[in-house]
């Protein structure tokens, strides 16, 4: 466990006096996803350094974090970020493996390419091709992978798109990160033409490409996501080889808030068609690394449609780890070329992930919602026995590593809030 969250200079001084048996992992940002990645790696004796813009996340006090400290936020100063990371890596022995847990951190590591940092994912140009909805949906179209009805405004008149979609419709950015910076969200639903024209004018003024998309009639509780790690191809390590992918399909059984929130109960399921479609898209892009391909069930079409692919770890990544697919460990092993670390866990077919903070909030505030956890699952969670038995895992809450949950509870009763939800 990191003794404290250090300033950049203090972290460099501390690391200079320490030696590592193997390259440490750099986990950024250091919150819910970050602590799950750290635990997946620390369980196999991989040292972890948490790097973030501040120490307000839940990861720094975890037993899985060896050191934690501040770096320049890359969206504020990318050159400053690169300088900080290079100094930290140099102090840590000259090598490290980067795990970006939000898009801005993935982009920062990929774009700045700090010296000494191994990137366990494809080059910036390939990552951009996956994250850019304009190219992603065109690839899906070419492959016959269903996606929401979408109109590109460089080839379709706005009036024609509106007539085809009708209101309400969705304005979705080609690149999520720049849209979030400008509008504070990654997608906007508009209900009339005046609202649409205003938003399009703002996007044009900020030089942001947007797409017009149908509002998908999503059937709640049927979402599917492929959680995967695609390794670099042996003959051409610049691209991925999906034939050797480590993959698990998850069903976001419950979200909070239910209609549009983030996952709080995710089950492992078998869905070969979703796996095949997601891997086909990844193969076409050439991407390798950890990713989550998100599909929702369209109740009118009666089929799954591809919404997005995240080229990074995400909130419920501890589910595939508990299910026998340790994606962070596989990525680290390939990055440092250490076959002895390759995951060898036995697949566990029935695995459920629960984020108790949101799930308990849902139970407490929605009388119409029925608890989906069994008595046996609740007993394993309350007793802590879930840590030693298969079937259930969690985000943040672990009795053997209590400090992150304590920090999360503390933030619930103060006005100090972390800058992102995962």
Buried (B, 14 or more C-beta within 10 A) or exposed (E): EBEEBBEBEEBBEBBBEEEBEBBBBBBBBBBBBBBBBBBBBBEBEBBBBBBBBBBBBBBBBBBBBBBBBBBBBBBEEBEBBBBBBBBBBBBBBEBBBBBBBBBBBBBBBBBBEBEBBBBBBBBBEBBBBBBBBBBBBBBBEEEEBBBBBBBBBEEBEBEEBBEEBEEEBBBBBBBBBBBBEBBEEBBBBBEEEEBBEEBBEEBEEEEBBBBBBBBBEBEBBBBBBBBBBBBBBEEEEEBBBBEBBBBBBBBBBBBBEBEEBBBBBBBBBEBEEBBEBBBBBBBBBBBBBBBBBBBBBBEEEEEBBBBBBBBBBBBBBBBBBBBBBBBBBBBBBBBBEEEEBBBEEEEBEEBBBBBBBBBEBBBEEEEEBEEBBEEEBEEBBEEEEBBEEBBBBBBBBBBEBBBBBEBBEEBEEEEEEBEEEB
